[in-house]
């Protein structure tokens, strides 16, 4: 058996072809030559089918034959449409009484592992296909700009930049060239095989930045010092709290996040200078307690205006004392505000969209169908991953505002994609959700209880199904945190008790966590304005 395209003919082999969907194009063929005894058993031109197993064929494949030795040509290109909805297929030769596999088409990780001699990094077990983009970060100075490399299909190794050769442990992230968050496949069972991050032991040593504050954070990550609390270190602490823990300090992200909590206003202002993506800020925001901090007055409006440009969630929390002025209530008259404060409220309108105004006016939370897994998540999980990808492509979600229906849909889809990781949570998520529901059982919190109840929840929960609790738990934790900020009371110790599990969930579903913090803030600010 061999694979053939107009540009290349593969070598003959005696085991089934191992292919990926990306290798199947319109002009892809499988050539098969049968031994005489098999040709006789086939009784003429054999048939070929594709399916999930020998007993579940889903498509007949055309075959042409030639020559004395019965050379058969099977058109694999006929599977291109089928592969859009099925990631894994086998191609079988029809023989009397049995089907014999001649090709296996399946997805594999973009790379299996790496090797490094201190200078050269080699990608091992790389998936056959197109070029890949590679990013290399240093674990002990995660705010350093990463090394970026694009490798063509025939190249599996590259040289580290000199500064990384003695920078201690590294992480290498590999993904198909040109992949973005909007082009990634989103519905895989068992995790994302298109983006793989691996640890690399490149060599001894630690980074040696020129700045003394940076060196103090490096010393902490290397296990030589406590986390600094100087506000000048905050941008570096954000990066350290957001990225993987170094081998010698597995608690470093938590300790760095706790240091951010020593000066909440300056820490949130510093979030705009980290270079981190919005999703990466969410977990440190939760771990530090900043998601539950109350700001009673506006700290430095001009500085907060700049934060809106690069870290809007941090800016929203800093702007929270002004939000009731957008409620439309007579007791909150915008004419009381100065020009800088008006400019901040204009940013809320410009960046958060119409849903924010509805919630601030005392309106209901968005349709829960946009924020949960639906009534039958187990049916969605049973669909072939490729079929879910096809459904998402047909829906063509186009996010316009942070809280619009398409943006919420993509956030829930991210959580669905992470369900295997959520099954392995070191927490009983049902217990944490029950704690939230006990708190909101207070009649004075009926609006919060109703909001959480709208999110889907399975009737029975075990480790296999606890991922289905994530939409309700994410919103519940966010509401408790912002309730603790607004009113204190029993919400304060509850938020502290929820914090570790909430941060763990947010690491797997950061978009959902960020949106739920925004929803909670606007909802509670609306309640406050209309009390």
C-alpha positions in Angstrom: 0.0 0.0 0.0 1.2 3.5 -0.7 -0.1 7.1 -0.8 0.0 9.0 -4.1 -0.7 12.7 -5.0 0.0 14.5 -8.3 3.3 15.8 -6.8 4.5 12.9 -4.9 4.3 9.1 -4.8 5.0 7.4 -1.5 7.0 4.3 -0.9 5.3 0.9 -0.8 4.7 -0.6 2.7 3.0 -3.7 4.1 1.2 -2.0 7.0 -1.9 0.3 6.8 -1.1 3.9 5.9 -1.2 6.2 9.0 -2.6 9.5 7.8 -4.0 12.7 9.2 -7.1 14.6 7.8 -4.7 17.4 6.8 -3.0 15.0 4.4 -6.1 14.1 2.5 -6.7 16.4 -0.5 -9.0 16.2 -3.5 -6.2 14.5 -5.5 -5.1 12.0 -2.9 -5.1 8.3 -3.8 -4.2 5.1 -2.1 -2.5 2.5 -4.3 -2.8 -1.1 -3.2 -1.3 -4.3 -4.7 -2.7 -7.6 -3.5 -0.9 -10.9 -3.3 -2.3 -13.5 -5.7 -4.1 -15.5 -2.9 -5.8 -12.3 -1.7 -6.8 -11.3 -5.2 -8.3 -14.7 -5.8 -10.2 -14.5 -2.5 -11.6 -11.1 -3.5 -13.1 -12.7 -6.5 -12.5 -9.8 -8.9 -12.2 -6.1 -8.2 -12.4 -5.7 -4.4 -14.5 -3.1 -2.7 -13.3 -0.4 -0.3 -15.2 1.3 2.5 -14.5 3.9 5.1 -15.8 3.8 8.6 -15.1 4.0 12.4 -14.6 0.3 12.6 -15.0 -2.8 10.4 -18.6 -3.2 11.5 -19.6 0.5 11.0 -18.9 1.6 7.4 -20.2 5.0 6.5 -18.9 5.5 2.9 -18.2 3.4 -0.2 -15.0 4.3 -2.0 -14.5 4.1 -5.8 -11.7 1.9 -7.0 -10.0 1.4 -10.3 -7.8 -1.6 -11.2 -5.0 -2.4 -13.7 -2.3 -4.8 -14.5 -1.7 -8.5 -14.0 -0.8 -8.1 -10.3 -4.1 -6.3 -9.6 -2.9 -2.8 -8.8 -5.9 -1.0 -7.3 -6.3 2.8 -7.0 -8.6 4.1 -4.2 -9.7 7.7 -4.3 -9.1 9.0 -0.8 -10.0 12.5 -2.0 -13.6 11.4 -1.9 -13.4 11.5 1.9 -12.6 15.3 2.2 -16.2 16.2 2.9 -16.6 13.3 5.4 -13.5 14.3 7.2 -14.9 17.8 7.9 -17.3 16.1 10.4 -15.3 13.0 11.4 -11.7 13.3 12.7 -10.9 9.6 12.8 -11.7 7.1 10.0 -10.4 3.8 8.8 -10.3 2.6 5.1 -11.0 -1.1 4.7 -10.5 -3.6 1.9 -13.6 -5.8 1.5 -12.8 -9.5 1.7 -15.1 -12.5 2.1 -16.2 -12.6 5.7 -14.0 -9.7 6.9 -12.8 -6.2 6.3 -9.0 -5.6 6.4 -7.7 -2.0 7.3 -5.5 -0.5 4.6 -5.4 3.1 5.9 -5.9 4.8 9.3 -6.9 8.5 9.2 -6.6 10.2 12.6 -5.5 13.3 14.3 -2.4 13.3 16.4 -0.7 16.1 18.4 1.2 18.6 16.3 4.3 17.3 18.2 4.9 14.5 20.7 7.9 15.8 22.7 11.1 17.7 22.4 14.8 17.2 23.0 17.4 19.9 23.7 21.2 19.7 24.1 21.4 23.3 25.5 21.8 24.9 22.0 19.5 23.1 19.6 15.9 22.1 20.2 14.5 19.2 18.3 10.8 18.5 17.8 10.1 14.8 18.2 7.1 12.9 16.8 6.1 15.9 14.8 2.8 15.5 12.9 3.2 15.4 9.2 1.7 18.4 7.5 2.5 22.1 6.9 4.8 24.5 8.6 4.6 25.2 12.4 5.1 28.2 14.5 7.2 27.8 17.7 7.4 30.1 20.7 10.1 29.6 23.4 9.6 31.2 26.8 11.9 31.3 29.8 10.1 30.0 32.9 12.2 32.1 35.3 11.5 35.4 33.4 8.2 34.9 31.7 7.9 38.6 30.8 10.8 38.3 28.4 9.8 38.4 24.8 9.7 34.8 23.5 11.9 33.5 20.7 9.7 32.9 17.6 10.5 30.4 14.9 8.6 29.0 11.9 9.7 25.6 10.8 8.9 24.2 7.3 7.6 20.7 7.0 11.1 19.2 6.4 12.8 20.9 9.4 12.4 19.6 13.0 15.1 21.6 14.8 16.3 25.1 15.5 18.9 26.9 17.5 18.1 28.7 20.7 18.9 32.4 20.9 22.1 32.9 23.0 20.1 34.6 25.9 18.0 31.4 26.3 20.9 28.9 26.4 21.7 29.6 30.0 18.3 30.8 31.2 17.2 27.7 33.0 14.0 25.8 32.2 12.0 26.8 29.1 8.6 26.1 27.6 8.2 25.4 23.9 4.7 26.0 22.3 4.1 24.5 18.9 1.1 25.1 16.7 0.3 25.1 12.9 1.7 28.2 11.2 -0.7 31.0 11.1 -3.0 29.6 13.8 -5.0 32.2 15.8 -7.6 31.8 18.5 -10.3 32.2 15.9 -8.8 29.6 13.5 -8.1 26.9 16.1 -10.2 23.7 16.1 -12.5 24.0 19.1 -14.3 20.7 19.7 -11.7 18.0 20.2 -12.2 15.2 22.6 -9.2 14.7 24.9 -7.7 18.2 24.4 -6.3 20.5 21.8 -3.9 18.6 19.5 -3.2 21.6 17.4 -1.4 23.6 20.2 1.1 21.8 22.4 3.2 23.3 25.2 6.1 21.2 26.4 8.7 21.8 29.1 12.4 21.8 28.0 15.4 21.6 30.3 17.8 23.6 28.1 20.6 24.0 30.6 21.7 25.4 34.0 21.7 29.1 35.0 19.1 31.8 35.4 18.3 34.9 33.4 20.2 38.0 34.5 18.2 41.1 33.7 19.8 44.5 34.2 17.0 45.8 36.3 17.2 45.1 40.0 13.4 44.7 40.4 13.3 42.1 37.6 16.2 40.2 39.3 14.2 40.1 42.5 11.3 38.3 40.8 13.8 36.0 39.0 15.3 35.1 42.4 11.9 34.2 43.7 11.0 32.0 40.7 14.4 30.3 41.1 13.6 29.5 44.7 16.2 31.9 46.2 13.9 34.6 47.7 10.4 35.5 48.7 8.1 37.2 46.2 8.7 41.0 46.3 5.9 43.3 47.2 7.4 46.5 45.8 4.8 48.0 43.3 7.6 48.4 40.8 7.6 44.6 40.5 3.9 44.3 39.8 4.1 44.0 35.9 6.6 41.1 36.4 4.5 39.5 39.1 1.5 39.5 36.8 3.5 37.5 34.2 4.9 35.1 36.8 1.4 34.5 38.3 0.0 33.8 34.8 2.6 31.4 33.4 3.6 27.9 34.3 5.2 27.4 37.7 9.0 26.9 37.7 10.2 23.4 38.8 11.8 24.6 42.1 8.8 26.8 43.1 5.6 25.1 42.3 3.8 27.7 44.5 5.3 30.7 42.8 2.3 31.7 40.7 0.1 31.7 43.9 2.7 33.7 45.9 3.2 36.2 43.1 -0.6 36.7 42.8 -0.8 37.2 46.6 1.8 39.9 46.3 -0.4 41.7 43.8 -3.1 41.9 46.5 -0.9 44.1 48.7 -1.8 47.3 46.7 -4.9 46.5 44.6 -5.2 49.9 42.7 -1.5 49.9 41.7 -1.6 46.2 40.8 -4.6 46.7 38.4 -3.0 49.7 36.9 0.2 47.7 36.3 -1.9 45.0 34.5 -1.8 47.3 31.4 2.0 47.0 31.3 2.4 43.2 31.4 2.1 42.4 27.7 -0.2 39.5 28.7 -3.3 38.6 26.7 -6.7 39.4 28.4 -7.3 35.7 29.0 -3.9 35.3 30.9 -4.9 38.0 33.4 -7.9 36.2 34.7 -6.4 33.6 36.9 -4.0 36.0 38.7 -6.9 38.4 39.2 -8.8 35.7 41.0 -5.9 34.2 43.0 -4.8 37.7 44.2 -8.2 38.5 45.6 -8.4 41.5 43.3 -11.6 40.2 41.7 -13.3 40.6 45.1 -11.8 44.0 46.1 -13.9 47.1 46.5 -12.8 50.4 45.3 -14.6 53.2 47.2 -13.3 56.0 45.0 -11.7 56.4 41.6 -7.9 56.0 41.8 -6.1 58.4 39.3 -8.7 58.6 36.5 -6.1 59.5 33.9 -4.1 56.4 34.6 -7.2 54.2 34.6 -8.1 55.6 31.1 -4.8 54.1 29.8 -5.6 50.8 31.4 -8.8 50.5 29.3 -6.7 50.3 26.2 -4.8 47.1 27.1 -6.5 45.5 30.2 -10.2 46.3 30.0 -11.3 43.9 32.8 -8.8 45.4 35.2 -10.0 48.9 34.1 -13.6 47.9 34.7 -12.9 47.0 38.3 -11.1 50.2 38.8 -14.0 52.1 37.3 -16.6 50.3 39.4 -17.4 53.2 41.7 -18.7 55.1 38.8 -20.9 52.4 37.2 -24.1 53.4 39.0 -24.0 56.7 37.1 -24.9 54.7 34.0 -27.9 53.2 35.6 -30.4 56.0 34.6 -31.5 56.3 38.3 -32.3 59.9 39.4 -30.1 59.5 42.5 -27.0 58.9 40.3 -26.7 62.1 38.3 -23.9 62.1 35.8 -23.7 65.9 36.0 -21.9 65.4 39.4 -18.9 64.0 37.6 -15.8 65.7 36.3 -14.5 65.4 32.7 -12.1 62.6 33.5 -14.8 60.6 35.1 -17.1 61.2 32.1 -14.3 59.9 29.9 -14.1 56.7 31.9 -17.8 56.1 31.6 -17.5 56.7 27.8 -15.0 53.8 27.8 -17.5 51.6 29.5 -20.0 52.3 26.7 -17.5 52.0 24.0 -16.0 48.7 25.1 -18.7 46.8 26.9 -21.7 47.4 24.6 -25.4 47.4 25.1 -25.7 44.4 27.5 -23.8 46.5 30.1 -26.4 49.3 29.9 -29.2 46.8 30.2 -27.8 45.3 33.4 -26.9 48.6 34.9 -30.5 49.7 34.4 -31.7 46.7 36.4 -32.4 44.4 33.5 -32.1 40.6 33.4 -29.0 38.7 32.6 -28.6 37.5 29.0 -30.4 34.5 27.7 -29.0 31.5 29.6 -28.9 29.5 26.4 -26.0 31.6 25.3 -24.1 30.9 28.5 -24.5 27.1 29.1 -24.0 23.8 27.5 -27.7 23.3 26.7 -30.2 20.9 28.0 -28.4 17.8 26.8 -24.6 18.3 27.0 -24.0 14.6 26.9 -25.4 14.5 23.4 -23.1 17.3 22.3 -20.2 15.3 23.7 -21.2 12.2 21.8 -20.9 13.9 18.5 -17.7 13.3 16.5 -15.3 16.2 17.1 -15.2 17.1 13.4 -18.9 17.4 13.3 -18.9 19.9 16.1 -16.3 21.9 14.2 -18.6 21.9 11.2 -21.5 23.1 13.3 -19.4 26.0 14.6 -18.3 26.9 11.1 -21.9 26.9 9.9 -22.9 29.2 12.8 -20.0 31.5 12.0 -20.0 33.4 15.4 -18.7 37.0 15.0 -18.0 38.5 18.4 -18.8 42.3 18.5 -19.0 43.1 22.2 -17.5 41.4 25.3 -21.0 40.3 26.5 -22.8 39.7 23.2 -24.3 36.3 22.3 -21.5 35.2 20.0 -18.8 36.1 22.4 -20.5 34.2 25.2 -21.0 31.2 22.9 -17.3 31.1 22.1 -16.5 31.3 25.8 -18.8 28.3 26.6 -17.3 26.4 23.7 -13.8 27.0 25.1 -15.0 25.4 28.4 -16.6 22.5 26.5 -13.3 21.9 24.7 -11.5 21.8 28.1 -13.9 19.2 29.6 -11.2 16.5 29.9 -9.0 18.8 32.0 -12.1 19.8 34.1 -12.8 16.1 34.8 -9.4 15.9 36.4 -10.0 18.9 38.7 -8.5 18.3 42.2 -11.8 19.7 43.6 -15.3 18.4 43.9 -16.9 21.1 41.8 -20.4 20.1 43.0 -19.5 20.9 46.6 -18.3 24.3 45.7 -21.4 25.1 43.6 -23.6 23.8 46.5 -21.8 26.3 48.8 -22.6 29.1 46.4 -26.3 28.0 46.2 -26.6 27.9 50.0 -25.3 31.5 50.2 -27.7 32.8 47.6 -30.6 31.0 49.3 -31.0 34.2 51.4 -34.3 35.8 50.3 -32.4 39.1 49.9 -30.3 37.5 47.2 -33.1 36.1 45.1 -31.9 37.8 41.9 -28.5 36.2 42.3 -30.1 32.8 42.9 -32.3 33.2 39.9 -29.3 34.1 37.7 -27.2 31.1 38.7 -30.2 28.8 38.4 -30.6 29.7 34.7 -27.2 28.1 34.0 -27.4 24.4 33.2 -26.7 21.8 35.8 -26.7 17.9 35.4 -29.2 16.0 37.6 -26.4 13.7 38.9 -22.8 14.6 39.1 -19.6 12.5 39.2 -16.1 13.1 38.0 -17.1 12.3 34.4 -19.9 14.9 34.4 -18.7 17.6 36.7 -17.5 19.7 33.7 -21.1 20.4 33.1 -21.2 22.5 36.3 -18.7 25.0 35.0 -21.1 27.6 33.6 -23.1 27.8 36.8 -20.0 27.6 39.1 -18.2 30.3 37.1 -21.0 32.8 37.3 -21.7 31.9 41.0 -18.1 32.5 42.0 -18.1 35.8 40.2 -21.3 37.0 41.8 -20.0 36.0 45.3 -16.7 37.9 44.6 -18.4 41.1 43.5 -21.0 40.7 46.3 -18.0 40.5 48.7 -16.6 43.7 47.2 -19.9 45.6 47.3 -21.4 44.4 50.6 -18.9 42.3 52.5 -20.6 40.1 55.1 -20.8 36.3 54.6 -19.6 36.7 51.0 -16.1 37.6 52.1 -15.1 34.2 53.8 -17.0 32.3 51.1 -15.1 34.0 48.3 -11.8 33.1 50.0 -13.0 29.5 50.3 -14.0 29.3 46.7 -10.9 31.0 45.4 -8.6 28.0 44.6 -11.3 26.0 42.8 -12.5 29.1 41.0 -9.0 29.9 39.8 -8.5 26.2 38.7 -11.7 26.4 36.6 -10.7 29.8 35.2 -7.4 28.4 34.0 -9.3 25.9 31.7 -12.1 28.4 30.8 -10.6 31.9 31.0 -12.9 33.6 28.5 -16.0 32.4 30.5 -14.4 33.5 33.8 -13.6 37.0 32.5 -17.1 37.4 31.0 -18.8 36.2 34.2 -16.8 38.8 36.3 -18.1 41.5 34.0 -21.6 40.2 34.1 -21.5 40.1 37.9 -20.1 43.6 38.2 -22.7 45.1 35.9 -25.5 43.1 37.6 -24.6 44.1 41.1 -23.9 47.7 40.2 -27.4 47.8 38.7 -28.8 46.4 41.9 -26.9 48.9 44.0 -28.1 51.8 41.9 -31.8 50.8 42.2 -31.9 49.7 45.8 
